[in-house]
Amino acid sequence: MTARVHVVGAGVAGLVAALALARGGHAVTLHEAAPVAGGRCRALPDGTDNGTHALMGANHAALRFLDAIGARGGWVEPEPEGLPMLDLADGSARRIAAAPMAWRDPALRPPGMSAGGLFALLGMALPFTDRPVGVALAKHPALLRGFVEPLTVAALNTPVAEASSARLGQVLRRLGSAGAARLLVAREGLGPDLVAPALAALRDAGATIDLGTRLRALTSADQRITALHMAEETITLDPADAVVLALPPWEAAKLIPGLRVPERHAPILNLHFARRGAGPVRFVGIVGGLTQWVLVRPTGVSVTVSAADAESEDSAEALAPRAWAEILRAAAAFALPGDWPEPPPPCRAVKERRATPRHAVGIAPVAPRMVMRNMALAGDWTWPGLPATIEAAARSGEAAAKAIATRLPRPVAGAASLRRVNA
Ligand SMILES: Cc1cc2nc3c(=O)[nH]c(=O)nc-3n(C[C@H](O)[C@H](O)[C@H](O)COP(=O)(O)OP(=O)(O)OC[C@H]3O[C@@H](n4cnc5c(N)ncnc54)[C@H](O)[C@@H]3O)c2cc1C
C-alpha cells in the first residue's frame, strides 16, 4: 500500500510542499478551497494579479521553487540601475540601491544617509533590541522617510509607528550578500509566471490537484489525523498517510483547537489601471502620497498600498484619481515611455484585508512544524526567521515536506518518473 500525503492549501507554501513530496516519489493530493491555486499569490479571473508581488535576490527558497517549476525566466529585474524613487513633497527624483554595498556610490545612497544613520541601520540588523522602527530611526527622519519607511511598509506590511525593528533586522541582514537586493517581478503576471507552471510541474510529478474543495474539520486519534472532512466528502486516512496543512493562520486555528496563531493582520490595497503601452516592465517607488509602488507592464499599471488601514475603506472611484495624478508625476520624473493621458484609465481596486500578519514589536507566536504524528504545518506565518512573505511561505513548505517525508514509508525507487512516463 502506498502512503498518500494530503496537502491542504494551494498557496505558495502548499505548492512548494506538494512538489517536493511528489518529486520525492510520494503519492500527493493537493486540496484547495478556492477554484484557483496560488492563494494570496493568485491571478484573478481576468488574469490580473491579485496584488503586485516582488521578490528579492535573497529569496533563495522562492527562486529555487521558480527554478524547480521552470518559471525563473519569467521573473525580470525591472530596475537594475537602482530603484527610482520620487518624493512628492519636494519633487526630488533619484535612484536608490537597497544593497548596502552599492552605497559606496554616493549617487545610489538613500536620502539622509549619514554615518549615524548607517549605525542605526546596523543596530536594527543586530537582534539585541526590539522597538518600533519609527523610534529606532527617530534621529534620522530623512533616512526614515526616503528609505526605511518604504522598505518597512513593503516588507513588514506594518506602519513604522508599530513595526518591529527586530523583524526589519531579519530583512536587513539578508541584503548584504552579492545580488541579494535585486528586485524581481513577474514579467506577465502571477498566473503565467508562477501558478500555471507550478500546477503543470505537480501534474508532471504525478500529483492529484483538487480545486474547489474546502477542508471543514479533522478527526484524530492517538495523535494522528485519521480523517479529513472536506465540504463534500470525508477522506479516511490509511495509517501511513500524512497531511500538510498549508493554510492561513485563521483557518489553521479553526481546524486545530488551541493552536496559537497571529491574530492581527494588515491590509494591502492594489489599484489596477487598464493602461496599455509598449515598453519594458518598470517599478517605481513614491513617497509622500497614497501610492507606494507602481508596476508598469505593457498590459497595465498597478499601484500597491501596503499597511493600507485607512485606504482600504475608500472606493476605487475615490482612490483612482489621486493615485493616477501621482503616477503621472512619476512618469514625468523618470521619463517613462509611452502615453500617459491626463484622465485616469478604468481602475479596479483589489483589497486584501488580511494580506499578512502585522509585524509589530513583541514576541510572535511560534508555530510547531509537526502538530500531530502525521501532520505538519506550513504557511508564511509559520516561518519564524522572516516576515510573512513568499520566501517565508516557500521555506515553510520545504520544511513541512522534509518533516513529513522522514515519517513516510520509503517510496518505491523511481516512482515519480514511472508515473510521468505512464501519464
Ligand atoms: C496584495 C498582496 C501583496 C503581497 N506582496 C508581496 C510581495 O511583494 N512579496 C512577498 O514576498 N510577499 C507578498 N505578499 C505576501 C505573500 O502573498 C504571502 O506571504 C504568501 O503568498 C503566503 O502563502 P501561503 O501559502 O503561506 O498562504 P496563502 O497564499 O494564504 O495560501 C493558503 C491557501 O489555503 C487555501 N485555504 C484556506 N482555507 C482552506 C481550507 N479550509 N481548505 C482548503 N484550502 C483552504 C486558500 O484558499 C489559499 O489558497 C503579498 C500579499 C498580498 C495579499
The ligand as an ORCA input file, in Angstrom:
! r2SCAN-3c Opt
* xyz 0 1
  C      -1.718     42.035     -2.106
  C      -0.542     41.286     -1.562
  C       0.734     41.652     -1.956
  C       1.839     40.952     -1.465
  N       3.082     41.296     -1.898
  C       4.140     40.516     -1.571
  C       5.405     40.754     -2.144
  O       5.598     41.688     -2.920
  N       6.426     39.923     -1.819
  C       6.251     38.875     -0.958
  O       7.215     38.140     -0.733
  N       5.048     38.626     -0.394
  C       3.998     39.417     -0.670
  N       2.763     39.160     -0.146
  C       2.627     38.061      0.830
  C       2.512     36.707      0.111
  O       1.470     36.759     -0.823
  C       2.207     35.631      1.136
  O       3.181     35.659      2.152
  C       2.195     34.228      0.549
  O       1.504     34.193     -0.683
  C       1.517     33.291      1.544
  O       1.441     31.989      1.002
  P       0.839     30.821      1.879
  O       0.881     29.604      1.053
  O       1.501     30.789      3.206
  O      -0.656     31.249      2.197
  P      -1.890     31.518      1.205
  O      -1.405     32.140     -0.024
  O      -2.910     32.234      2.002
  O      -2.408     30.065      0.836
  C      -3.335     29.359      1.633
  C      -4.298     28.629      0.700
  O      -5.166     27.833      1.506
  C      -6.468     27.906      0.957
  N      -7.434     27.559      2.003
  C      -7.838     28.326      3.048
  N      -8.673     27.633      3.830
  C      -8.795     26.394      3.286
  C      -9.499     25.223      3.670
  N     -10.239     25.167      4.798
  N      -9.420     24.124      2.862
  C      -8.668     24.146      1.729
  N      -7.951     25.237      1.340
  C      -8.009     26.347      2.116
  C      -6.584     29.353      0.486
  O      -7.623     29.498     -0.463
  C      -5.192     29.569     -0.091
  O      -5.132     29.201     -1.458
  C       1.659     39.878     -0.554
  C       0.365     39.523     -0.146
  C      -0.720     40.205     -0.657
  C      -2.092     39.788     -0.224
*
